[in-house]
């Protein structure tokens, strides 16, 4: 937090077949898994381009969901180039978020609960999905990085910006 790459709008990717992109994505996946994170955006590794990776595994979603409901709540490891988000309903949902660029902290962030996103995969094919729950949250969090926004800027109650070590006093963090 504070690095100039995290505070500005990242550029559109014009050549999805650039082999450098593949190398970058491999590094990003490794970094995300090492840090036990759910997502990472290229500006976090100081590449100011519109590329995010994320995953929304089933164990992160609400255990009370039916199989049909759970579909929108989960996503495999996904690489998304030039993503665009459309908010599908006015409903908002709060959840705890963390960020590799804001280490040691957690914050309670309210975001639209139901979105559609579009973008390109690394194979150049279009990806379009509807997302809810943790899936919607992680995509919005990562895409915010492409516009220079970190999650504390989305918070409306800074008393809920806390140290990771104090999460035991709150509900278990969900993001
Ligand atoms: Ni982040």
Backbone and ligand atoms as CSV (ligand in chain L), in Angstrom:
chain,resi,resn,atom,element,x,y,z
A,1,UNK,N,N,0.869,-1.180,0.000
A,1,UNK,CA,C,0.000,0.000,0.000
A,1,UNK,C,C,0.905,1.229,0.000
A,2,UNK,N,N,0.650,2.114,-0.954
A,2,UNK,CA,C,1.486,3.296,-1.092
A,2,UNK,C,C,2.378,3.259,-2.321
A,3,UNK,N,N,2.622,2.051,-2.863
A,3,UNK,CA,C,3.405,1.965,-4.103
A,3,UNK,C,C,2.576,2.589,-5.241
A,4,UNK,N,N,3.221,3.452,-6.068
A,4,UNK,CA,C,2.455,4.133,-7.127
A,4,UNK,C,C,1.687,3.178,-8.047
A,5,UNK,N,N,2.222,1.958,-8.285
A,5,UNK,CA,C,1.546,1.009,-9.190
A,5,UNK,C,C,0.174,0.613,-8.663
A,6,UNK,N,N,-0.036,0.734,-7.346
A,6,UNK,CA,C,-1.311,0.318,-6.746
A,6,UNK,C,C,-2.330,1.440,-6.729
A,7,UNK,N,N,-1.934,2.626,-7.183
A,7,UNK,CA,C,-2.828,3.771,-7.067
A,7,UNK,C,C,-3.288,4.349,-8.387
A,8,UNK,N,N,-2.990,3.673,-9.486
A,8,UNK,CA,C,-3.409,4.243,-10.770
A,8,UNK,C,C,-4.135,3.204,-11.625
A,9,UNK,N,N,-4.757,3.726,-12.684
A,9,UNK,CA,C,-5.494,2.847,-13.584
A,9,UNK,C,C,-4.510,2.061,-14.440
A,10,UNK,N,N,-4.682,0.754,-14.481
A,10,UNK,CA,C,-3.819,-0.105,-15.290
A,10,UNK,C,C,-4.298,-0.087,-16.745
A,11,UNK,N,N,-3.369,-0.393,-17.660
A,11,UNK,CA,C,-3.659,-0.295,-19.093
A,11,UNK,C,C,-4.331,-1.573,-19.620
A,12,UNK,N,N,-5.186,-1.405,-20.631
A,12,UNK,CA,C,-5.778,-2.545,-21.338
A,12,UNK,C,C,-4.666,-3.392,-21.949
A,13,UNK,N,N,-4.896,-4.692,-22.034
A,13,UNK,CA,C,-3.954,-5.591,-22.701
A,13,UNK,C,C,-4.379,-5.710,-24.171
A,14,UNK,N,N,-3.448,-5.426,-25.070
A,14,UNK,CA,C,-3.800,-5.433,-26.491
A,14,UNK,C,C,-3.443,-6.758,-27.157
A,15,UNK,N,N,-2.434,-7.473,-26.628
A,15,UNK,CA,C,-2.029,-8.747,-27.241
A,15,UNK,C,C,-2.062,-9.861,-26.197
A,16,UNK,N,N,-3.161,-10.626,-26.215
A,16,UNK,CA,C,-3.340,-11.676,-25.222
A,16,UNK,C,C,-2.391,-12.860,-25.486
A,17,UNK,N,N,-1.800,-12.915,-26.668
A,17,UNK,CA,C,-0.878,-14.008,-27.013
A,17,UNK,C,C,0.575,-13.729,-26.661
A,18,UNK,N,N,0.840,-12.558,-26.106
A,18,UNK,CA,C,2.198,-12.206,-25.702
A,18,UNK,C,C,2.743,-13.252,-24.720
A,19,UNK,N,N,3.845,-13.948,-25.072
A,19,UNK,CA,C,4.373,-14.992,-24.177
A,19,UNK,C,C,4.776,-14.460,-22.799
A,20,UNK,N,N,5.091,-13.180,-22.717
A,20,UNK,CA,C,5.418,-12.578,-21.414
A,20,UNK,C,C,4.230,-12.686,-20.447
A,21,UNK,N,N,3.020,-12.631,-21.000
A,21,UNK,CA,C,1.821,-12.718,-20.159
A,21,UNK,C,C,1.763,-14.068,-19.462
A,22,UNK,N,N,2.110,-15.120,-20.212
A,22,UNK,CA,C,2.083,-16.468,-19.646
A,22,UNK,C,C,3.056,-16.581,-18.476
A,23,UNK,N,N,4.249,-16.032,-18.673
A,23,UNK,CA,C,5.260,-16.072,-17.612
A,23,UNK,C,C,4.767,-15.293,-16.381
A,24,UNK,N,N,4.182,-14.130,-16.654
A,24,UNK,CA,C,3.669,-13.310,-15.553
A,24,UNK,C,C,2.593,-14.066,-14.765
A,25,UNK,N,N,1.684,-14.724,-15.503
A,25,UNK,CA,C,0.591,-15.449,-14.839
A,25,UNK,C,C,1.153,-16.598,-13.998
A,26,UNK,N,N,2.148,-17.304,-14.520
A,26,UNK,CA,C,2.759,-18.393,-13.735
A,26,UNK,C,C,3.315,-17.865,-12.418
A,27,UNK,N,N,4.028,-16.729,-12.484
A,27,UNK,CA,C,4.569,-16.102,-11.264
A,27,UNK,C,C,3.454,-15.702,-10.310
A,28,UNK,N,N,2.383,-15.138,-10.891
A,28,UNK,CA,C,1.283,-14.659,-10.040
A,28,UNK,C,C,0.585,-15.814,-9.339
A,29,UNK,N,N,0.385,-16.918,-10.070
A,29,UNK,CA,C,-0.281,-18.079,-9.456
A,29,UNK,C,C,0.567,-18.600,-8.291
A,30,UNK,N,N,1.877,-18.682,-8.522
A,30,UNK,CA,C,2.785,-19.160,-7.471
A,30,UNK,C,C,2.722,-18.241,-6.246
A,31,UNK,N,N,2.743,-16.941,-6.492
A,31,UNK,CA,C,2.690,-15.954,-5.399
A,31,UNK,C,C,1.386,-16.068,-4.624
A,32,UNK,N,N,0.292,-16.212,-5.360
A,32,UNK,CA,C,-1.021,-16.294,-4.713
A,32,UNK,C,C,-1.116,-17.548,-3.839
A,33,UNK,N,N,-0.639,-18.670,-4.367
A,33,UNK,CA,C,-0.742,-19.928,-3.620
A,33,UNK,C,C,0.185,-19.896,-2.397
A,34,UNK,N,N,1.422,-19.384,-2.582
A,34,UNK,CA,C,2.360,-19.253,-1.453
A,34,UNK,C,C,1.752,-18.453,-0.315
A,35,UNK,N,N,1.013,-17.399,-0.685
A,35,UNK,CA,C,0.448,-16.489,0.324
A,35,UNK,C,C,-0.910,-16.967,0.806
A,36,UNK,N,N,-1.363,-18.110,0.297
A,36,UNK,CA,C,-2.660,-18.643,0.668
A,36,UNK,C,C,-3.786,-17.643,0.361
A,37,UNK,N,N,-3.617,-16.921,-0.748
A,37,UNK,CA,C,-4.616,-15.922,-1.137
A,37,UNK,C,C,-5.622,-16.502,-2.104
A,38,UNK,N,N,-6.720,-15.744,-2.327
A,38,UNK,CA,C,-7.763,-16.189,-3.252
A,38,UNK,C,C,-7.668,-15.458,-4.584
A,39,UNK,N,N,-6.839,-14.419,-4.646
A,39,UNK,CA,C,-6.738,-13.671,-5.887
A,39,UNK,C,C,-5.521,-12.769,-5.884
A,40,UNK,N,N,-5.173,-12.310,-7.079
A,40,UNK,CA,C,-4.038,-11.392,-7.232
A,40,UNK,C,C,-4.242,-10.617,-8.531
A,41,UNK,N,N,-3.899,-9.341,-8.492
A,41,UNK,CA,C,-4.008,-8.501,-9.688
A,41,UNK,C,C,-2.609,-8.085,-10.126
A,42,UNK,N,N,-2.413,-7.934,-11.450
A,42,UNK,CA,C,-1.076,-7.637,-11.977
A,42,UNK,C,C,-0.424,-6.406,-11.329
A,43,UNK,N,N,-1.169,-5.325,-11.035
A,43,UNK,CA,C,-0.511,-4.167,-10.400
A,43,UNK,C,C,0.141,-4.504,-9.049
A,44,UNK,N,N,-0.314,-5.587,-8.400
A,44,UNK,CA,C,0.284,-5.971,-7.118
A,44,UNK,C,C,1.688,-6.526,-7.280
A,45,UNK,N,N,2.016,-6.968,-8.510
A,45,UNK,CA,C,3.392,-7.365,-8.788
A,45,UNK,C,C,4.032,-6.334,-9.722
A,46,UNK,N,N,3.467,-5.097,-9.651
A,46,UNK,CA,C,4.028,-3.908,-10.308
A,46,UNK,C,C,3.987,-3.990,-11.830
A,47,UNK,N,N,2.987,-4.707,-12.354
A,47,UNK,CA,C,2.724,-4.710,-13.798
A,47,UNK,C,C,1.395,-3.990,-13.987
A,48,UNK,N,N,1.467,-2.792,-14.553
A,48,UNK,CA,C,0.268,-1.945,-14.623
A,48,UNK,C,C,-0.593,-2.305,-15.829
A,49,UNK,N,N,-1.063,-3.550,-15.855
A,49,UNK,CA,C,-1.914,-4.032,-16.951
A,49,UNK,C,C,-3.166,-4.693,-16.366
A,50,UNK,N,N,-4.227,-4.771,-17.211
A,50,UNK,CA,C,-5.533,-5.227,-16.725
A,50,UNK,C,C,-5.629,-6.751,-16.787
A,51,UNK,N,N,-5.079,-7.371,-15.763
A,51,UNK,CA,C,-5.067,-8.832,-15.661
A,51,UNK,C,C,-5.224,-9.199,-14.184
A,52,UNK,N,N,-6.151,-10.130,-13.925
A,52,UNK,CA,C,-6.330,-10.628,-12.553
A,52,UNK,C,C,-6.379,-12.152,-12.578
A,53,UNK,N,N,-6.016,-12.764,-11.462
A,53,UNK,CA,C,-6.257,-14.196,-11.271
A,53,UNK,C,C,-7.041,-14.339,-9.969
A,54,UNK,N,N,-7.860,-15.359,-9.886
A,54,UNK,CA,C,-8.631,-15.586,-8.651
A,54,UNK,C,C,-9.168,-17.006,-8.650
A,55,UNK,N,N,-9.608,-17.436,-7.470
A,55,UNK,CA,C,-10.357,-18.686,-7.363
A,55,UNK,C,C,-11.347,-18.537,-6.216
A,56,UNK,N,N,-12.476,-19.200,-6.361
A,56,UNK,CA,C,-13.504,-19.184,-5.320
A,56,UNK,C,C,-13.883,-20.630,-5.024
A,57,UNK,N,N,-13.062,-21.310,-4.220
A,57,UNK,CA,C,-13.328,-22.724,-3.948
A,57,UNK,C,C,-14.569,-22.908,-3.087
A,58,UNK,N,N,-15.167,-24.074,-3.192
A,58,UNK,CA,C,-16.425,-24.344,-2.489
A,58,UNK,C,C,-16.300,-24.134,-0.980
A,59,UNK,N,N,-15.122,-24.452,-0.404
A,59,UNK,CA,C,-15.018,-24.359,1.060
A,59,UNK,C,C,-15.066,-22.921,1.559
A,60,UNK,N,N,-14.926,-21.927,0.649
A,60,UNK,CA,C,-15.025,-20.521,1.040
A,60,UNK,C,C,-16.472,-20.037,1.046
A,61,UNK,N,N,-17.395,-20.824,0.467
A,61,UNK,CA,C,-18.762,-20.328,0.351
A,61,UNK,C,C,-19.618,-20.837,1.497
A,62,UNK,N,N,-20.789,-20.267,1.612
A,62,UNK,CA,C,-21.722,-20.573,2.686
A,62,UNK,C,C,-22.109,-22.056,2.636
A,63,UNK,N,N,-21.872,-22.807,3.715
A,63,UNK,CA,C,-22.158,-24.244,3.685
A,63,UNK,C,C,-23.651,-24.561,3.561
A,64,UNK,N,N,-24.535,-23.581,3.795
A,64,UNK,CA,C,-25.977,-23.833,3.742
A,64,UNK,C,C,-26.579,-23.798,2.340
A,65,UNK,N,N,-25.762,-23.574,1.314
A,65,UNK,CA,C,-26.299,-23.404,-0.041
A,65,UNK,C,C,-26.662,-24.743,-0.684
A,66,UNK,N,N,-27.723,-24.717,-1.487
A,66,UNK,CA,C,-28.028,-25.906,-2.298
A,66,UNK,C,C,-27.003,-26.006,-3.425
A,67,UNK,N,N,-26.973,-27.148,-4.081
A,67,UNK,CA,C,-25.991,-27.348,-5.155
A,67,UNK,C,C,-26.193,-26.324,-6.281
A,68,UNK,N,N,-27.465,-26.056,-6.624
A,68,UNK,CA,C,-27.760,-25.097,-7.694
A,68,UNK,C,C,-27.314,-23.694,-7.287
A,69,UNK,N,N,-27.611,-23.308,-6.037
A,69,UNK,CA,C,-27.213,-21.981,-5.561
A,69,UNK,C,C,-25.698,-21.843,-5.524
A,70,UNK,N,N,-25.026,-22.917,-5.128
A,70,UNK,CA,C,-23.574,-22.869,-4.934
A,70,UNK,C,C,-22.834,-22.630,-6.245
A,71,UNK,N,N,-23.488,-22.928,-7.371
A,71,UNK,CA,C,-22.830,-22.819,-8.678
A,71,UNK,C,C,-22.230,-21.421,-8.898
A,72,UNK,N,N,-23.027,-20.365,-8.644
A,72,UNK,CA,C,-22.555,-18.990,-8.864
A,72,UNK,C,C,-21.533,-18.559,-7.811
A,73,UNK,N,N,-21.457,-19.324,-6.717
A,73,UNK,CA,C,-20.588,-18.937,-5.599
A,73,UNK,C,C,-19.168,-19.467,-5.739
A,74,UNK,N,N,-18.946,-20.343,-6.714
A,74,UNK,CA,C,-17.619,-20.943,-6.825
A,74,UNK,C,C,-17.030,-20.706,-8.210
A,75,UNK,N,N,-15.708,-20.684,-8.274
A,75,UNK,CA,C,-15.011,-20.552,-9.563
A,75,UNK,C,C,-13.679,-21.264,-9.453
A,76,UNK,N,N,-13.280,-21.961,-10.522
A,76,UNK,CA,C,-11.945,-22.561,-10.539
A,76,UNK,C,C,-10.903,-21.453,-10.665
A,77,UNK,N,N,-9.637,-21.814,-10.555
A,77,UNK,CA,C,-8.569,-20.841,-10.777
A,77,UNK,C,C,-8.754,-20.225,-12.172
A,78,UNK,N,N,-8.951,-18.923,-12.201
A,78,UNK,CA,C,-9.310,-18.236,-13.441
A,78,UNK,C,C,-8.337,-17.096,-13.713
A,79,UNK,N,N,-7.918,-16.978,-14.971
A,79,UNK,CA,C,-7.130,-15.833,-15.425
A,79,UNK,C,C,-8.061,-14.982,-16.263
A,80,UNK,N,N,-8.168,-13.703,-15.933
A,80,UNK,CA,C,-9.101,-12.828,-16.637
A,80,UNK,C,C,-8.354,-11.594,-17.129
A,81,UNK,N,N,-8.440,-11.391,-18.447
A,81,UNK,CA,C,-7.779,-10.258,-19.110
A,81,UNK,C,C,-8.840,-9.213,-19.451
A,82,UNK,N,N,-8.528,-7.948,-19.202
A,82,UNK,CA,C,-9.429,-6.820,-19.489
A,82,UNK,C,C,-10.841,-7.035,-18.924
A,83,UNK,N,N,-10.968,-7.360,-17.648
A,83,UNK,CA,C,-12.293,-7.661,-17.093
A,83,UNK,C,C,-13.210,-6.434,-17.001
A,84,UNK,N,N,-14.502,-6.722,-17.150
A,84,UNK,CA,C,-15.540,-5.691,-16.986
A,84,UNK,C,C,-16.607,-6.283,-16.069
A,85,UNK,N,N,-17.060,-5.489,-15.092
A,85,UNK,CA,C,-18.060,-5.959,-14.130
A,85,UNK,C,C,-19.359,-5.187,-14.313
A,86,UNK,N,N,-20.457,-5.945,-14.240
A,86,UNK,CA,C,-21.784,-5.337,-14.290
A,86,UNK,C,C,-22.513,-5.754,-13.004
A,87,UNK,N,N,-23.049,-4.780,-12.280
A,87,UNK,CA,C,-23.774,-5.077,-11.043
A,87,UNK,C,C,-25.197,-5.472,-11.417
A,88,UNK,N,N,-25.673,-6.631,-10.917
A,88,UNK,CA,C,-26.968,-7.155,-11.347
A,88,UNK,C,C,-28.114,-6.848,-10.395
A,89,UNK,N,N,-27.796,-6.484,-9.144
A,89,UNK,CA,C,-28.893,-6.148,-8.233
A,89,UNK,C,C,-28.393,-5.153,-7.206
A,90,UNK,N,N,-29.291,-4.345,-6.631
A,90,UNK,CA,C,-28.854,-3.323,-5.678
A,90,UNK,C,C,-28.422,-3.892,-4.328
A,91,UNK,N,N,-28.686,-5.177,-4.115
A,91,UNK,CA,C,-28.362,-5.805,-2.841
A,91,UNK,C,C,-26.844,-5.771,-2.577
A,92,UNK,N,N,-26.487,-5.414,-1.320
A,92,UNK,CA,C,-25.069,-5.404,-0.941
A,92,UNK,C,C,-24.851,-6.373,0.207
A,93,UNK,N,N,-23.613,-6.831,0.313
A,93,UNK,CA,C,-23.284,-7.853,1.309
A,93,UNK,C,C,-21.945,-7.472,1.935
A,94,UNK,N,N,-21.822,-7.660,3.245
A,94,UNK,CA,C,-20.554,-7.383,3.918
A,94,UNK,C,C,-19.731,-8.641,4.090
A,95,UNK,N,N,-18.418,-8.485,4.078
A,95,UNK,CA,C,-17.531,-9.617,4.337
A,95,UNK,C,C,-16.152,-9.109,4.724
A,96,UNK,N,N,-15.405,-9.958,5.433
A,96,UNK,CA,C,-14.028,-9.597,5.790
A,96,UNK,C,C,-13.123,-9.823,4.598
A,97,UNK,N,N,-12.253,-8.856,4.327
A,97,UNK,CA,C,-11.295,-8.988,3.231
A,97,UNK,C,C,-9.882,-8.793,3.745
A,98,UNK,N,N,-8.965,-9.444,3.065
A,98,UNK,CA,C,-7.549,-9.218,3.283
A,98,UNK,C,C,-6.915,-8.984,1.933
A,99,UNK,N,N,-5.672,-8.543,1.926
A,99,UNK,CA,C,-5.023,-8.230,0.650
A,99,UNK,C,C,-3.518,-8.374,0.822
A,100,UNK,N,N,-2.878,-9.022,-0.137
A,100,UNK,CA,C,-1.418,-9.200,-0.055
A,100,UNK,C,C,-0.691,-7.859,-0.087
A,101,UNK,N,N,-1.359,-6.811,-0.576
A,101,UNK,CA,C,-0.743,-5.477,-0.624
A,101,UNK,C,C,-1.024,-4.660,0.634
A,102,UNK,N,N,-1.841,-5.232,1.532
A,102,UNK,CA,C,-2.153,-4.568,2.801
A,102,UNK,C,C,-1.919,-5.619,3.892
A,103,UNK,N,N,-0.658,-6.074,4.056
A,103,UNK,CA,C,-0.408,-7.251,4.892
A,103,UNK,C,C,-0.755,-7.024,6.354
A,104,UNK,N,N,-1.214,-8.097,6.971
A,104,UNK,CA,C,-1.451,-8.060,8.416
A,104,UNK,C,C,-2.790,-7.496,8.831
A,105,UNK,N,N,-3.591,-7.024,7.878
A,105,UNK,CA,C,-4.859,-6.373,8.224
A,105,UNK,C,C,-6.041,-7.108,7.603
A,106,UNK,N,N,-7.199,-6.876,8.197
A,106,UNK,CA,C,-8.479,-7.343,7.649
A,106,UNK,C,C,-9.458,-6.185,7.754
A,107,UNK,N,N,-10.376,-6.127,6.801
A,107,UNK,CA,C,-11.383,-5.068,6.851
A,107,UNK,C,C,-12.738,-5.584,6.412
A,108,UNK,N,N,-13.777,-5.015,7.017
A,108,UNK,CA,C,-15.159,-5.376,6.680
A,108,UNK,C,C,-15.619,-4.469,5.540
A,109,UNK,N,N,-15.925,-5.090,4.393
A,109,UNK,CA,C,-16.245,-4.326,3.187
A,109,UNK,C,C,-17.615,-4.741,2.667
A,110,UNK,N,N,-18.460,-3.751,2.395
A,110,UNK,CA,C,-19.749,-4.041,1.760
A,110,UNK,C,C,-19.635,-3.814,0.259
A,111,UNK,N,N,-20.108,-4.817,-0.490
A,111,UNK,CA,C,-20.027,-4.744,-1.953
A,111,UNK,C,C,-21.314,-5.296,-2.551
A,112,UNK,N,N,-21.582,-4.969,-3.826
A,112,UNK,CA,C,-22.715,-5.598,-4.515
A,112,UNK,C,C,-22.620,-7.126,-4.414
A,113,UNK,N,N,-23.764,-7.764,-4.136
A,113,UNK,CA,C,-23.780,-9.194,-3.847
A,113,UNK,C,C,-23.911,-10.055,-5.102
A,114,UNK,N,N,-24.306,-9.441,-6.212
A,114,UNK,CA,C,-24.671,-10.216,-7.404
A,114,UNK,C,C,-24.160,-9.467,-8.637
A,115,UNK,N,N,-23.214,-10.059,-9.312
A,115,UNK,CA,C,-22.594,-9.375,-10.466
A,115,UNK,C,C,-22.493,-10.320,-11.662
A,116,UNK,N,N,-22.246,-9.718,-12.830
A,116,UNK,CA,C,-21.807,-10.481,-13.993
A,116,UNK,C,C,-20.457,-9.909,-14.390
A,117,UNK,N,N,-19.518,-10.775,-14.759
A,117,UNK,CA,C,-18.249,-10.243,-15.262
A,117,UNK,C,C,-17.901,-10.889,-16.585
A,118,UNK,N,N,-17.154,-10.111,-17.361
A,118,UNK,CA,C,-16.713,-10.562,-18.681
A,118,UNK,C,C,-15.240,-10.230,-18.836
A,119,UNK,N,N,-14.583,-10.998,-19.677
A,119,UNK,CA,C,-13.188,-10.709,-19.980
A,119,UNK,C,C,-12.700,-11.779,-20.936
A,120,UNK,N,N,-11.393,-11.810,-21.127
A,120,UNK,CA,C,-10.797,-12.831,-21.979
A,120,UNK,C,C,-9.944,-13.757,-21.137
A,121,UNK,N,N,-9.914,-15.035,-21.511
A,121,UNK,CA,C,-8.962,-15.962,-20.932
A,121,UNK,C,C,-7.617,-15.810,-21.627
A,122,UNK,N,N,-6.606,-16.498,-21.106
A,122,UNK,CA,C,-5.277,-16.436,-21.725
A,122,UNK,C,C,-5.271,-17.071,-23.116
A,123,UNK,N,N,-6.289,-17.891,-23.406
A,123,UNK,CA,C,-6.418,-18.498,-24.732
A,123,UNK,C,C,-7.122,-17.546,-25.703
A,124,UNK,N,N,-7.458,-16.337,-25.239
A,124,UNK,CA,C,-8.116,-15.350,-26.096
A,124,UNK,C,C,-9.614,-15.531,-26.203
A,125,UNK,N,N,-10.152,-16.582,-25.548
A,125,UNK,CA,C,-11.595,-16.835,-25.621
A,125,UNK,C,C,-12.335,-16.017,-24.564
A,126,UNK,N,N,-13.545,-15.559,-24.895
A,126,UNK,CA,C,-14.309,-14.780,-23.924
A,126,UNK,C,C,-14.753,-15.623,-22.720
A,127,UNK,N,N,-14.737,-14.996,-21.559
A,127,UNK,CA,C,-15.275,-15.603,-20.334
A,127,UNK,C,C,-16.400,-14.696,-19.873
A,128,UNK,N,N,-17.540,-15.293,-19.560
A,128,UNK,CA,C,-18.653,-14.514,-19.010
A,128,UNK,C,C,-19.302,-15.362,-17.926
A,129,UNK,N,N,-19.393,-14.802,-16.717
A,129,UNK,CA,C,-19.987,-15.563,-15.610
A,129,UNK,C,C,-20.810,-14.643,-14.726
A,130,UNK,N,N,-21.779,-15.263,-14.077
A,130,UNK,CA,C,-22.528,-14.604,-13.011
A,130,UNK,C,C,-21.898,-15.047,-11.693
A,131,UNK,N,N,-21.788,-14.121,-10.740
A,131,UNK,CA,C,-21.128,-14.458,-9.475
A,131,UNK,C,C,-21.891,-13.890,-8.290
A,132,UNK,N,N,-21.893,-14.672,-7.215
A,132,UNK,CA,C,-22.485,-14.264,-5.937
A,132,UNK,C,C,-21.523,-14.618,-4.822
A,133,UNK,N,N,-21.826,-14.111,-3.635
A,133,UNK,CA,C,-21.087,-14.504,-2.436
A,133,UNK,C,C,-19.605,-14.211,-2.544
A,134,UNK,N,N,-18.781,-15.127,-2.030
A,134,UNK,CA,C,-17.333,-14.931,-2.028
A,134,UNK,C,C,-16.792,-14.746,-3.446
A,135,UNK,N,N,-17.363,-15.466,-4.391
A,135,UNK,CA,C,-16.951,-15.369,-5.800
A,135,UNK,C,C,-17.105,-13.920,-6.306
A,136,UNK,N,N,-18.268,-13.310,-6.030
A,136,UNK,CA,C,-18.504,-11.918,-6.450
A,136,UNK,C,C,-17.533,-10.975,-5.736
A,137,UNK,N,N,-17.264,-11.279,-4.463
A,137,UNK,CA,C,-16.384,-10.417,-3.667
A,137,UNK,C,C,-14.944,-10.445,-4.196
A,138,UNK,N,N,-14.416,-11.631,-4.444
A,138,UNK,CA,C,-13.004,-11.714,-4.843
A,138,UNK,C,C,-12.802,-11.069,-6.220
A,139,UNK,N,N,-13.765,-11.239,-7.124
A,139,UNK,CA,C,-13.638,-10.630,-8.459
A,139,UNK,C,C,-13.647,-9.101,-8.340
A,140,UNK,N,N,-14.546,-8.564,-7.524
A,140,UNK,CA,C,-14.619,-7.106,-7.360
A,140,UNK,C,C,-13.354,-6.568,-6.694
A,141,UNK,N,N,-12.874,-7.286,-5.682
A,141,UNK,CA,C,-11.645,-6.870,-4.992
A,141,UNK,C,C,-10.473,-6.806,-5.983
A,142,UNK,N,N,-10.315,-7.866,-6.781
A,142,UNK,CA,C,-9.177,-7.916,-7.716
A,142,UNK,C,C,-9.321,-6.859,-8.812
A,143,UNK,N,N,-10.523,-6.703,-9.346
A,143,UNK,CA,C,-10.712,-5.718,-10.425
A,143,UNK,C,C,-10.527,-4.292,-9.908
A,144,UNK,N,N,-10.848,-4.051,-8.636
A,144,UNK,CA,C,-10.568,-2.736,-8.041
A,144,UNK,C,C,-9.087,-2.383,-8.154
A,145,UNK,N,N,-8.207,-3.383,-7.989
A,145,UNK,CA,C,-6.766,-3.121,-8.105
A,145,UNK,C,C,-6.415,-2.511,-9.467
A,146,UNK,N,N,-7.177,-2.874,-10.506
A,146,UNK,CA,C,-6.890,-2.376,-11.856
A,146,UNK,C,C,-7.262,-0.908,-12.008
A,147,UNK,N,N,-8.067,-0.414,-11.073
A,147,UNK,CA,C,-8.443,1.010,-11.079
A,147,UNK,C,C,-7.785,1.766,-9.928
A,148,UNK,N,N,-6.765,1.151,-9.335
A,148,UNK,CA,C,-6.012,1.839,-8.276
A,148,UNK,C,C,-6.729,1.919,-6.944
A,149,UNK,N,N,-7.673,0.996,-6.716
A,149,UNK,CA,C,-8.461,1.039,-5.471
A,149,UNK,C,C,-8.105,-0.153,-4.583
A,150,UNK,N,N,-7.755,0.135,-3.331
A,150,UNK,CA,C,-7.504,-0.919,-2.337
A,150,UNK,C,C,-8.720,-1.000,-1.415
A,151,UNK,N,N,-8.954,-2.192,-0.820
A,151,UNK,CA,C,-10.222,-2.393,-0.102
A,151,UNK,C,C,-10.497,-1.378,1.015
A,152,UNK,N,N,-9.448,-0.843,1.721
A,152,UNK,CA,C,-9.812,0.144,2.761
A,152,UNK,C,C,-10.568,1.357,2.194
A,153,UNK,N,N,-10.328,1.666,0.912
A,153,UNK,CA,C,-11.035,2.782,0.279
A,153,UNK,C,C,-12.509,2.463,0.049
A,154,UNK,N,N,-12.874,1.190,0.120
A,154,UNK,CA,C,-14.276,0.773,-0.031
A,154,UNK,C,C,-14.991,0.661,1.314
A,155,UNK,N,N,-14.262,0.857,2.410
A,155,UNK,CA,C,-14.869,0.651,3.727
A,155,UNK,C,C,-15.638,1.899,4.150
A,156,UNK,N,N,-16.791,1.684,4.816
A,156,UNK,CA,C,-17.479,2.852,5.362
A,156,UNK,C,C,-17.440,2.885,6.884
A,157,UNK,N,N,-16.793,1.909,7.517
A,157,UNK,CA,C,-16.636,1.928,8.970
A,157,UNK,C,C,-15.209,1.472,9.306
A,158,UNK,N,N,-14.321,2.433,9.520
A,158,UNK,CA,C,-12.906,2.099,9.735
A,158,UNK,C,C,-12.633,1.486,11.111
A,159,UNK,N,N,-13.651,1.426,11.980
A,159,UNK,CA,C,-13.457,0.677,13.230
A,159,UNK,C,C,-13.349,-0.816,12.913
A,160,UNK,N,N,-13.766,-1.204,11.700
A,160,UNK,CA,C,-13.653,-2.604,11.288
A,160,UNK,C,C,-12.451,-2.832,10.373
A,161,UNK,N,N,-11.423,-1.984,10.506
A,161,UNK,CA,C,-10.121,-2.251,9.895
A,161,UNK,C,C,-9.239,-2.715,11.050
A,162,UNK,N,N,-8.903,-4.013,11.056
A,162,UNK,CA,C,-8.291,-4.609,12.252
A,162,UNK,C,C,-7.057,-5.425,11.882
A,163,UNK,N,N,-6.236,-5.707,12.893
A,163,UNK,CA,C,-5.098,-6.593,12.660
A,163,UNK,C,C,-5.598,-8.039,12.539
A,164,UNK,N,N,-4.935,-8.780,11.645
A,164,UNK,CA,C,-5.246,-10.194,11.462
A,164,UNK,C,C,-5.240,-10.933,12.801
A,165,UNK,N,N,-4.279,-10.542,13.660
A,165,UNK,CA,C,-4.128,-11.217,14.959
A,165,UNK,C,C,-5.309,-10.966,15.885
A,166,UNK,N,N,-6.157,-9.990,15.550
A,166,UNK,CA,C,-7.314,-9.689,16.397
A,166,UNK,C,C,-8.623,-10.241,15.827
A,167,UNK,N,N,-8.531,-10.990,14.706
A,167,UNK,CA,C,-9.772,-11.491,14.099
A,167,UNK,C,C,-10.502,-12.443,15.034
A,168,UNK,N,N,-9.777,-13.021,15.995
A,168,UNK,CA,C,-10.419,-13.942,16.946
A,168,UNK,C,C,-11.542,-13.259,17.730
A,169,UNK,N,N,-11.493,-11.917,17.827
A,169,UNK,CA,C,-12.542,-11.202,18.553
A,169,UNK,C,C,-13.787,-10.973,17.700
A,170,UNK,N,N,-13.661,-11.278,16.399
A,170,UNK,CA,C,-14.748,-11.011,15.449
A,170,UNK,C,C,-15.172,-12.349,14.849
A,171,UNK,N,N,-16.062,-12.285,13.884
A,171,UNK,CA,C,-16.375,-13.510,13.141
A,171,UNK,C,C,-15.160,-13.917,12.333
A,172,UNK,N,N,-15.074,-15.175,11.989
A,172,UNK,CA,C,-13.999,-15.652,11.127
A,172,UNK,C,C,-13.985,-14.864,9.817
A,173,UNK,N,N,-12.814,-14.392,9.386
A,173,UNK,CA,C,-12.753,-13.691,8.108
A,173,UNK,C,C,-13.171,-14.593,6.943
A,174,UNK,N,N,-13.855,-14.011,5.978
A,174,UNK,CA,C,-14.348,-14.823,4.862
A,174,UNK,C,C,-13.547,-14.580,3.592
A,175,UNK,N,N,-12.721,-13.570,3.548
A,175,UNK,CA,C,-11.982,-13.272,2.312
A,175,UNK,C,C,-10.526,-12.977,2.627
L,1,NI,NI,NI,-5.908,-7.214,-2.965
